[in-house]
Amino acid sequence: SVGVVDRAKVFDKTTIQPGDAIIGLPSSGVHSNGFSLVRKVLDVEHCDLKAPVAELGGASLGETLLTPTRIYVKSILALMEEVDIKSVSHITGGGFYENIPRSLPKGMTAKIKESDVPVLPIFELIQSKGNIPRREMFNTFNMGIGMTVVVPAAQADKAMATLEALGEKPVRLGEIVAGDQGVELW
């Protein structure tokens, strides 16, 4: 149960500085973004949506695509009681490259190690079937991360432990660095 939250408390992205930690919260799948591309690439209208798909661990394409979008409000409300959240970014349409920069002040870049992103099998399937460049995948889809949170580096371990205690599977994605790239995947 989430306690009473101080409604006057807001995230202040102007406090973000180099070295702050970026933590990702996993998505449950495609969520509600990029479905026009998904339908085209996977030829959804002409395939058996109930058939098991090996690339999806035996799950069907239909059940994978219809997995409900995760909602993060309870976890974020609880986390803000434990650490100083500087910003959050909901990874929706526009993926990493459009959403994360909006949560950063000018002069700051999110440096994210791509291999730390827990890319879900559905995104690998979409990329391979559609021959879509990796950058475009990260610019269209959440790739397995539905929300990012920026916290002070000294509070990153506490943030991870708090999120884990809430049943989340947080991922330490990277850190904030000086620069105007918005997002740097390496």
N, C-alpha and C positions, 0 to 999 in steps of 0.2 A: 504494500500500500504506500502510495506517495503522500508525503506529508504536505502541509500547507507551504506553498511557495510564495516567496516575497515577490509580488507582482511588479514592484518597482525595479527589480533586478533585470537588467537587459544585457545582452551581449554587446560588447564594445570592441568592434574590430580595429579601432584605432590603437588599441593597446597591444596588438600583435607585433612581435619583434622576432628577428632572426633567432633560431634555436627553439622556438615554440614547437611543440609536438602536434602532429596530425594523426588522429585516430579515426579509423573507419569502422562503421557498423555495417555488417553484411546485409545485402538485399536478399529477397526471396526469389529473385528471378528478374524477368524483363520489366516487371512492374507495369506501368501503363505507357511506356515510351517506345517509339520506334516500330510500332506494330505495322505500319504500311510497308516498311522495309522487310520486316519479318515475314509478312504474308507473301510478299513477292519472292524473296530469297528461298523460303522453305516451301513455296507453292502450296500454301495451306488449303486453298480451295480444292485441290486435286489430290490430296493425300489422305491416308487413313489416320485420323487424329487419335484413334484409340490403340493403334499398334505400338508395341514396345519399340523403343529406339535405343540401340546399343550405346550410342554416344551419350545418351542421357541416363545411363546406368539402368536401362530397362524400363524407365518411365515412358509414358506416351507423350507425344508432342502436345496433344490437347491438354493433358493435366499439367504439363510443365508450363505452357503458355498461360494457363488460367490460374496459376498459383497466385493467391491474393497478394497485393502490395503490402509490404510491412509498414507498420505505423510505429514511429519512434518516440512519440511524445512522452510516454511514461518513463522511458529510460533517460531521456534528456532532462526531464523535470527532476528525477532523482539524482542524476549526475550533477546538476547545477547546485544541489544542496551540499555536495562534497568537494567540488573543485571549482576553480575559476574558469568557466568556459568563456573563451574570447570570441568565438564565432562558430556557427554551424552552417553546413551546406547540404541541402537535400539534392542528391544526384538524380535529376530527372532528365527530361529531354535536353540535349546539349551536353550530356555526359560530364566528364571531368573538366574539359576545356572551357565550357561556358559557365558552369555552376560554381565551381570552387573559386575562381577569381572574383566573383561578386561578393564573396565573404571575406575578402582580403583588402587591406588598405593599399593605396598606390605605393609602389616601391617594394612590395613584398611578393614573393613567389612561393608556391607550394611545391617543394621538391619531394616527389614521390617515387619510391623504388617500385617499378612495375612488377617485379617478381614477387612483391609482398601483397599484391592485389589478388585476392582469392577468386580468380575468374571462374565463373560457373560454366558447366558444360554446355548450356544452351548458347552462350556467347561464342564458344569455340565452334559449335556447329554452325551458327549463323555466319561467322567469319569464313569458315572453310567452304561452305556451300555457296556463299555469295562472292568469294574471292575479294573480300573487303579488307583494305589496308588496316593495320592495327590502330593507327592514329585515328582513323575514321570510326572505328569501333568505340574507342574511348571518347570520341566526340559525339556519339549518338546514344550510347547505352551506359548503364551504370556499371557494367562489367563485374558485378558481384558486390559492389559497395553502394549502399543506399543512402548513407549519410556520412559526412565527415565532421569532425569536431576538432577545433584547435584549442589546446590548453597549454599552460606554461610547462616547459620541459620538466621542471621539478615536481610537477603534479601528474605527470603522465602515468607513472606506475599506479598511483592511487586511482586515477581515472579508469585504467584498464581493470584493476581489481574490483572497483565499484560496478562497472559494466558487466563483468563476469558474474558477480554476485546477483545481478539482475537477470541472469540467464542469457545475456548477449555473448557473442563471440567476437569481441573487438580485435582489430588488427592495427598494429603500429605501422602506419603507411610511410611516414617520413617526417620532414621538418620544414619549417619556414626558413627561407633564405632571402637575402636582399636581391632585388631584381624586379623587372617588369614583365617577365614571361607569363605570369599568371599561374601556369602549371608547367612544371618540368618533370616529365616522366623519364626515368633513366634505368 
